[in-house]
């Protein structure tokens, strides 16, 4: 062991000068600000990717005009079912009117509406998108948005523009898959 008077050993000299030390009693650490909850970044990123794919789909596909009929059916759906939908023989159990909404608002409203309709196990709903005669530019914005969004949904079996008495080409009847 080194001599406490040795100038070369500063630590030993320090310990000799201080003398005996009494340790402080152990205390609980002070409370810390809680860490923020982890964000579901993957889910958020997936949603952003889906929205960008949806926008690309709008840009790439041919746009519908104001008087065009919207119609789509999943493969393997019985023709009789589609024919009854086309004739308006299914009664709409709920209705969503998108008049006056921006494209972003309409998309959010339509997604939420379809989720609620599926949760209530509705078989048929009506979406009023308007004919787009007031749209800026040539193509009706909401009509094209509804067309693209409904084509991408797994819970949509078929949709067709409503008969004239139910809104004609300004509305669409949507046939939904039942919950499992």
N, C-alpha and C positions, 0 to 999 in steps of 0.2 A: 504494500500500500504506500502511496506517496506521502511525503512529509507535508503537513498542512502549512508549513511556512515556506514551502518551495514556491517561488514566484512564477515558475513555469506552469504550474497547475492552477489555473484561475478558478476552476470549479471547486477544487479542494479548499482553496483559500476562502472562497465565498461561503461554503458550508461551515468552515471553522468560525468565520465572523458572525454568522447568523445564530449558530447554536442549535439547540434541539427545537424541532418544529412539531406543532400539534395539528394534525389534519382537521379540516372542517367537516362537520357532519354531512352525510349524503342527503341531498334534497331531490325532490322530484323535479324533472326539467320543467321550465316554464311552458305554459300552454302555447301551442303554435296555431297559426291560422290554418284551418282545415284545407287540405288540397282540393282543388276544383275537381268536380266529377269528370271522368273521362268522356270526351265527346265521341259520338259514333261517326267518326270521320269516313269510314268505308261506306256506310249507308248514305251519308251525305254525298260522297263522291259518286256512288252508283246513281243516285237521283239526278245529279248534275249531268252525268253521262247519258242517262236516259232522256233528259230534256234536250241535250244537244243532238242526240240521235233523232229525236222527234223533230227538231227544227231542221235538221238535214233532210229528213223525209219530206217535210213541207217544201223545202227548196227544190228537191230533185223530182218530185212527182208533178204530174199535170194538175193544174188547179181547176176546180169546178167553177162553173159560172152560176149566176143568180138563178136561172131557170132549170139548171141541171138536177136530175133526180139522183139522190144518194141511195146506193144499194150495195149490200155486201152480205154474204152468208159463208159460214165456215164450210169446209169440204165435208161431205157426208151428211149434211143436214137434209132431212126429207123435203122434197120439192113442195109438198102440200103445206108444210109449216111455213115456208118462205112465201108461198102464194097467199096464205091467210094473212100474214104480216103485211104484204104488199096491199091487200084490199082493206086493211085497217080493221080486221075482224078480232083482234086482241084488244081488250080494254087496257088502257094505260093505268097503272096503279099509282103512279106519281109523275110529276112533271117538273121540269126545270126550264126557266126562261132566261136566256142569256142576253137578251136585248140590253144594249147600253154598256155592256162589260167590255173591258179591254181584252186582248188576246190572253195575256197572262192571268187576269182575273177569271176569264171564262174557262181556261184550262184547269185552274185550281178548283173552281166551282164544279166543273164536270167530273173531275176525279173524285171529289168528296161526295157528290151526288150518287155516282155509281157505286162507291163503297157502301154508302148508307142503303141504297136500293138492294145491293147484294146481301147486306147484313139483315135486312127485313125479308129477304127471300122473295122479292118481287119478281114476277115473270116478264113483265113488259112495262117500260117507262117511255115517256115522251120527252124529247129535248127540243126546245124551241130555240133555233139559232138565228132566225130571220133569213131573208133572201139576200141580204147584203147589198141592197140598192143604195145604202148610205155609206158604204165602205169607201175608204180612200183608195184610189187606184181602180183597177178593173175587176179583180177577183174578190168575192165575198170572204172576208177574213174568218169570221166565226164559223161559217158553213164548212170551209176547208179544214179548220181546226177540229171541228167535231168529227168530220169524216176520217181524218188521219188518226185521231185518238181512239175512236171506236174500233177501227181496224186492228189496232195494236193490243187491245185488251183481251185477256184470256177469258174473262167472264161474259163477254158479249158473243152470243151465238150468231145473231144476224141483226141487221138494221135496214130500214127502208124509209124513204121520204113518206111522210104521212099523206093520206088521201086529202083532197081539197077541203073537205069539211073539217079536217083536224089540223089544218095549217099548211097543207100542200108542200111545196119545195122549201118552205121556211121552217119546217119542223121534221123531225125524224122519230120513228117508232123503233125502239130498241128491245130486242128479245134477249133476256139474260139467262145464263145458266143457273140452275138451282144449286144451292149449297149442298155440300156432301156431308 
